[in-house]
Amino acid sequence: MSLTLTTPTVHDETTAAALAPREQETLRHIAAGRTYLQTARHMGLSKHTVDAYLRRIRAKLGVNSTAELTRLAIALGL
């Protein structure tokens, strides 16, 4: 197994603005440690919709893992 180091991406308020309000809310829940199912129940959605939101967030922000999503949410103040 090899590790690849990458340069941290600088994210700012425009990054957060690129996300729809429901995507931001979903990101907040996941970053707070909630599961997809807990997030879905709190938001009144199916877990499949939460999964779709998170896939879109990952694509928009170029993030691959939940840990990166959490770090990004904290950096953005979400």
C-alpha positions as CSV (number, residue, x, y, z in Angstrom):
1,M,0.0,0.0,0.0
2,S,1.4,3.4,-0.9
3,L,0.4,6.8,0.4
4,T,0.1,9.8,-1.8
5,L,0.6,13.2,-0.2
6,T,-1.4,16.0,-1.7
7,T,-1.4,19.7,-1.2
8,P,-4.3,20.8,1.0
9,T,-6.9,22.6,-1.0
10,V,-7.8,26.0,0.2
11,H,-11.6,26.4,0.7
12,D,-13.4,29.6,1.5
13,E,-16.9,31.0,1.6
14,T,-17.3,30.5,-2.1
15,T,-16.9,26.8,-1.6
16,A,-19.7,26.8,0.9
17,A,-21.8,28.9,-1.5
18,A,-21.3,26.3,-4.2
19,L,-23.4,23.9,-2.1
20,A,-27.1,24.0,-2.1
21,P,-28.7,24.7,1.4
22,R,-29.8,21.1,1.8
23,E,-26.3,19.9,0.9
24,Q,-24.9,22.2,3.5
25,E,-27.3,20.9,6.1
26,T,-26.5,17.3,5.2
27,L,-22.8,18.1,5.5
28,R,-23.3,19.6,8.9
29,H,-25.1,16.4,10.1
30,I,-22.4,14.1,8.8
31,A,-19.6,16.2,10.2
32,A,-21.4,16.1,13.6
33,G,-21.0,12.3,13.5
34,R,-24.5,11.3,12.5
35,T,-25.1,8.3,10.3
36,Y,-26.8,8.5,7.0
37,L,-30.0,7.1,8.5
38,Q,-29.9,9.6,11.5
39,T,-29.4,12.4,9.1
40,A,-32.2,11.2,6.8
41,R,-34.6,11.0,9.7
42,H,-33.7,14.4,11.0
43,M,-34.1,16.0,7.6
44,G,-37.2,14.0,6.6
45,L,-35.5,12.3,3.7
46,S,-34.6,8.8,2.7
47,K,-31.1,7.6,3.3
48,H,-30.7,7.2,-0.4
49,T,-31.3,11.0,-0.8
50,V,-28.7,11.7,1.9
51,D,-26.3,9.4,0.0
52,A,-27.1,11.3,-3.3
53,Y,-26.4,14.7,-1.6
54,L,-23.1,13.5,-0.2
55,R,-22.0,12.2,-3.6
56,R,-22.8,15.6,-5.1
57,I,-20.9,17.3,-2.4
58,R,-17.9,15.1,-2.9
59,A,-18.0,15.7,-6.7
60,K,-18.3,19.5,-6.3
61,L,-15.6,19.8,-3.7
62,G,-13.2,17.1,-4.9
63,V,-13.4,15.2,-1.6
64,N,-13.1,11.4,-1.4
65,S,-13.8,10.4,2.2
66,T,-16.1,11.2,5.2
67,A,-13.0,12.3,7.1
68,E,-12.2,14.9,4.5
69,L,-15.8,16.0,4.4
70,T,-15.7,16.5,8.2
71,R,-12.5,18.5,8.0
72,L,-13.9,20.6,5.2
73,A,-17.1,21.3,7.1
74,I,-15.1,22.4,10.2
75,A,-12.9,24.6,8.0
76,L,-16.0,26.2,6.5
77,G,-17.6,26.8,9.9
78,L,-20.6,24.5,9.1
